[in-house]
Amino acid sequence: MAAKRLIVCCDGTWNNPEQREVTNVVKTARAVLPAARDGRPQVVFYDRGVGTGNLLDRIEGGALGEGLDANIQDAYRFLVHNWAEGDEIFLFGFSRGAYTARSTAGFIRNCGILRKRHAHLIPDAFRMYRSRAHPDAPAAAGFRRRYAAEVRIRFVGVWDTVGALGIPLRVMQDLNRRRYAFHDTSPSRIIDHACHALAIDERRSDFRPTLWRVTPGARHRVEQVWFTGVHCDVGGGYRETGLSDITLEWMLGRAAEAGLEVDRGYLAAVARPDPMGKRHRSWKGVYWAKGRYVRPIGAEARGMEKVHPSVRRRMEHDPDYRPKNLLRFLKTADDPYWRPE
């Protein structure tokens, strides 16, 4: 059997593919060709965001974060059922779906991919992952040797991973932070390529970004790039998609460099990247009452952060677009993305 590419697409809260305004995760799932030019199958698994069911599910999933553990296990189960030696794994996610994708990568690092005859052990493997046992600890290493295959992940691409795993109430925020905190904010050493698109202009305090911390001397390639706009201007979901289409093309371009083959005709039909596209305002309502948070750019010394060239083009044509966090970064940064073309 020919080796495959397995593509896992994890959407954000309240997002599903039947909406009129879909996210970049949906567009990614639809853009992947069913087979590459050489005949290699490319199999897509799409996992809708938490809180996409009935009213109770929207409250429990969207507000309280219920369903995140199930989403991680769903993504992992797809890989267990489909992975074979030689296959390549691609993980994508937006918002809480970015959390799901990154956690799935961590799950694989800890537990490997279970051999199919041991698929019934997925809940046990997940409990071990949640126990925060180090991947190199004897228990985790022994589990992988006995039940699983140790694999590499070809590509992880995420849009605006945020710490907002609960409703904007302090008690729920603290509860969810303890329950769902990342085990390790560094990209796993089993990942070949890791890309993170981030929103310069998001001001909601509950949407603080969770950047990767890059280990010095790591073998993998990590890019964390800032783009114009708020959370959904970067990850998609608005009717106006000029800004989010920029990040879509950037992300799929990087994935293509890692081997993924996409339908360029589909992308030409649905994507209209525009550096001057509408920039939305998300800091309002209950979020406005909580006060705003200006995202620091370049504050993480090991973040490997850059600013996308489309931001420079917007600043050249819009004299009113001068985000203070961006200006602070540009004063000291040696960013090759920012140099004139």
FIVEXLUM-319525 format. One record per residue (C-alpha): x, y, z. Coordinates in steps of 0.1 Angstrom, whole numbers, plus 5000, padded with zeros to 4 digits. Layout:
BEGIN
XYZ...
This chain:
BEGIN
500050005000501350354991502350585019499650845028499451195041497151215071495751565076493951655108492051985108490752115142488352405142487652665169484852725193481352735177482852675143481552415118481752365081478052435075478352805084478253065057481453225070483952945075487352955091490752885076490552535091487552455069489152605038492252405045490352075048488552155015491752264997493651935003493651724971492451364977495651244960498951394952500351414917502351094924499150914934499850934972496550944990495951255012493251175038491551455057489951445091488051755101487051805138484452075143485052305172483652255207480152395214478752335179475752115191472552205209472252495233473652295263476552195242477152555231477252665267479352375281481652355251481952715242481852865276483452595298485752425274483952085277484751865248488451965244489651635257487251445234488451645204492051555212491251195215489151205183492051345163494451085179491950805172491750895135495550865134495550525152492950385128494750515096498450555102500850305086504650305083505850575059502750805063503251175069501151365095499951725091498051895120496152225116494052425141492552765149491952915184490852625206491452405176495052525177495152405213493752065201496252035173499252125195497951895223497551615198501251655188502151635225499951335229501851165201505151265216504251105249502450795237503450735201500650615178499050305192499149995170495649915159495449595180495949825210493450095200491250015230494050165251493450525238491750635271494650485291497150655268495350985272495250955310499050905310499451215287497251415310499251305340502051525327504551235327507651345308507951175274511351035283510250905317510350525321506550485321505950675289508950525271507950175282504350235271505550335236507850035233505049795242502049935225502850205199504950315170507250625175506550855146507451205134504951485126505651645093503851975099501952165125500152485114498052685138496253015137496253235169496552985198494953165227494553105264490853165264489552825273486552945293484053225296485353565306484653505343487653485365486553165384485952975351489153115336491252995365489552655366490152595329493752725330494552455356492752185337493852255302497252425305499752315279502152045292504952205272504852525252507952415232507252245199507951875203511151745189509251495167507851795146509651875114507952205106505852425130504052745118501952985139500053285126499253555152496953855154498654195161495454385169493554145192492854335225490554095245492354005277490953655276492653595242496253625252498353425227500253115236503453125216505852835212509152865230511852745207514552525221518052635211519552405186516252225178516152025146512752155136511852465117509652705136508053025124505753255144504553535122502353835131499553955108497254255107493854205125492154055154491653685163489253595135490853835110493753585113491953255117488853335095485153335103484153685092482353765060485153985049488153765044490853985029493053955059492453595069493053485033496553625036497253395065495553105047497853145017500953185039500052865059499252645030502352775012504452655041502652325043503252285005506952325012506652035036504951825009501251885012499451914978496452144976493852244950495052574936491952614916489852604948492052854966491853094936488053074938487653124976490753334987491153704980494053815001494054195007496454375030493954665031491054425040488554515067490054505102487354405127486854505163486454225188487154415220483454495229480654375250481554185281485254175269485354555268484154565304487154355315489654595301492054545272495354365268497854475242499754175229503554215233505454125201508853985205508553955243509353585242513153575236512853225223509753295201511453335168508853605159508553785126506054035111504553945077505254175047501554245042501654445075504254675061502154725029499154825050501155075070502455225037498955285025497155355058498755635078496355565107497455205111500255235137499854965164501955055194502954695201504154665165506154995166507854885198508854555182510154725150512454955170514654675181513854385158516054255130513254105110514053985075510353975067510254355072512954445048511754615015511354364987
